[in-house]
Amino acid sequence: MALASEIPLPNTLPPRWLLKPVPEAAGDMAADTGLPLLLTTLLAQRGLVSSDQIQDFLVPKLASLGDPTVLPEMNIAVARILKAVDENQRVALYGDYDVDGVTSMALMHLTLKAYGLRTHLFLPSRMEEGYGLSMDGFARLFEEFGKPDLLLALDCGTTSIKELTWLQEQGVDCVIVDHHELSPFGRPPCVALVNPKLGADYHYFCTAGLVFKVAHALLKTRRVDFDLKEALDLVALGTVADLVPLIDENRLLVRRGLEALAQTERIGLRALKEIAGVDGFIQTHHVGFRLGPRLNAAGRLDTASTALQLLLAEDSLVANEFAVLLENHNRDRQAVELEVFNEAEQQLLAMGDLEHIPAVVLGSRKWHPGVVGIVASRISRLVHRPTILFSFDENGMGKGSGRSIPGFSLVEAIEFCREHIVRGGGHAMAAGVSVHEDKLEIFRERFSEAARRALSEEALTPVLELDVEVRLRDLSLEFLRNFRLMEPFGQRNHEPVFLCKRVMPRLPGRLMKEKHLRVMLSQDGASMEARWFNAPLKNLPKPPWDVAMRVQRNFWRGEEQWQLTLDAVRTSEAD
């Protein structure tokens, strides 16, 4: 069997193919709704088992958005922000350097501008000041802007107890809008902490979604001339790029936000789309693989201010200049990332067989801290292990970024290693941690012990989950017309992977960029074209094939087209 986009490593195992069962309710749902059984099977697998649930999922409406004031401490935050408006106070926005951070900054800035407030925008330098609120960041902020009356911390601040205590002593009020995990040491000293983790609901929001809710709450409290629907392009960018679950309101905001992004009048985003080769309708993969990485690139290697200025640009020439800068940053980021990956791969190979190694911890003084998270993600996917990569500076301080696999919480593992680290936190699947170089080995042992306790041998075996088995003739126009309503795909609303058995490829097919294959697949008189990225051109499986595939749409010269994308291929077993 060969996997699409697999980088061969001696100690990686091919995944086990696992076909999900067909829910019993799927047949009744098809009869009740008139939808194709194949579609109701996919919907039932997502827990949608009534006509009302299916309608709300396939055709969500903005009118169904919940009351924003039910979020923790939202009313207190709104009251403090409106006090700043009424008294024309000095307000600073302090954000994060990723896409969620800069889109949150842009949306909050535009909202407060509609209320007549001029805000100072501050983004920390990844290299100099690091993530989140810091004393170095405060020093530069005060030097640039003076002491603010109110600081809005966006996508950061939840665990910054020491820094916020100092800020409070300076007489500066702080409102935090953030979605990160709460500190085990208690609530930070601030006027309001708008973080859904304080309550029971809305845990799926990223900060861009939370800022949307803050803006909604402000408008409900005091109406001004500001169309919040026009800001959905920013919300979609931040939500998709931050890899938060596309469920409930998130899915609705992204669905409408991608539509807004396709037709955006925002000059900077139009320039970014053009340089990224994104035209026509937009799906989550356009954000995840084209727009998001370019917005992220500046903050990874330098400062994210270029990305923020692009989002807020009002002059087309300036917007084009920022877009070109981001494109160049992205190319530089790709080169640096490849270099780090190659070196990390060599360290990984030196570890030998991973069968008895439940977690991967690697580090180097030569690695750029801005890309270790991306490389950790790639390695984690390749070897199906929790992975942390550290970049150590000349003083031996290591900044690490980790990515996990299902069933293993990085936050809990970091807590298990607390005595050996300087600081650390984040989410279950992605987290940051700082460690002194002389503690790397003991940290590796402790982190691996946490993984050994939490992960069974089965959990460490990669699985290719297949949603449903189909015949090519099942992919009818009626099915495809309804299937598109399942978009947008992303976390917790994954793009379905179909199993199709005993298809015949029309070989040799057509070569794309000397490494990808475009081939026509046939089965029982039905045919569809398929793309197989990074196909093993010199070692193709013997036909007939079983294929794991995704059914995807795009537009070509204004017309909607459907095609198959192959994730994995194996030779069919004899009947």
DAHUWO-V288349 format. One line per field, one symbol per residue. psi: psi as a letter, one per 40 degrees, with the letter a starting at -180 (. if undefined). A space follows every 10 residues. Layout:
# DAHUWO-V288349
psi->???
This chain:
# DAHUWO-V288349
psi->ihiifhhhhd fiiiihhhhi ihideddddd ddeeiidddd dddddeehei ddddddddgi ideehihdee ihfddddddd ddddddefih hhhhaieadd dddddddddd ddddeehhih hhhihdddea iahidddddd ddddeahidh hhhhfiedeg ddddddddde fhihhhhiei iiieeahihi diggheeeae ifeeiadddd dddddddddd dhhighhdde eddddddddd defihgibdd dddddddddd ddeiehdddd dddddefhia ihiddddded dddddddddd dbiedddddd deiehddddd dddddddddd dddddddddd ddddddddde eahedeheih hiiieehhee eddddddddd ddefihhhhh hhaeeehhhi hiiaihehhd ddddddedee idiiabideh iiihiideed dddddddddd ddddhiddde hihhhhdihi idedgidddd ddddeeiiia hegihihihh ifihigieah hhfeeihhih hihfeiiiii hhifigdefi ihiiihhhii hiiihhfehh iiiihhdiii hiii.
